[in-house]
Amino acid sequence: MSILSPDKRSQPRLLLPEALRRNSLAVLSHVALMAAWYLFVTYGNVPSFVMPSPVDTFATLGGANYDWIRNTLVTASEIYGGYALAVLVGVISATAFSWSRPVEETVMPLLVSLNMIPKVALGPLFIVWFSYGIFPNTIIAFSISFFPVLLNTARGFREVEPELLELVRSLRSSKWQIFAKIQLPSALPYIFSGMKVGAILAVAGAIVGEFLGSSRGLGYLMLQVQVTLDTAAMFMAVILITLIGVSLYGLVTGLERLVVVRDARVQ
């Protein structure tokens, strides 16, 4: 005979089944998409140069002339490098704004105006200034993903309760102590919210840079195979770009789960 009460026996013992259920649904949705893709191409009589089958797409991974590993590493370095720079500069800038209202009132309008400039229009200028290569594409990825990180972080610093700040100031806490113990922990959910948006935009920025001018990378490869209507290779490049973006987003989400409690996360 069980010594547990009926209420306790009815309670779930672990949260693992819930996480397993969510992950299973995510995997099943991707498998369903692949199956729908295969069935549509196979039984819809779609020409291969319009939309290749998943089998033909993944078969291009064995082609040595595509140099998948090298091009993927180049694109990943541009995305991760531009994103890391955007997070660093965005958080530091928002911190400076929270410490000095005149700095925010002077610099923020300028940043808003600069952010209104289409980054595609700046692409040719970046090529003139920095030539071709990984660095200008990293700068484009940075310029696109920087502003969401800045805005969300600045908002997070402003969302701290004024009464709490007055209380710690009355206890003669230093400005650094207030920032490290109160403002930064309170702003973490907003920081990660901006980081998630920035992760998505960094992928777009790097690929835009490779489209405008590059000699390496998955975006450059897509332009090369487009000439010969190698649609399978183009699809494979898109899949690899997506995997890079998903891996970056997953890293941000995993880090958020480590440092931000569940109830405080911005959904």
Secondary structure, DSSP 8 states (H G I E B T S, - for coil): ---S-HHHHHS-S-SHHHHHHHHHHHHHHHHHHHHHHHHHHHHTT--TTTS--HHHHHHGGG-GGG-HHHHHHHHHHHHHHHHHHHHHHHHHHHHHHHH-HHHHHHHHHHHHHHHTS-HHHHHHHHHHHH-SSHHHHHHHHHHHHHHHHHHHHHHHHHTS-HHHHHHHHHTT--HHHHIIIIIHHHHHHHHHHHHHHHHHHHHHHHHHHHHHS-SSSHHHHHHHHHTTT-HHHHHHHHHHHHHHHHHHHHHHHHHHHHHS-GGGS--
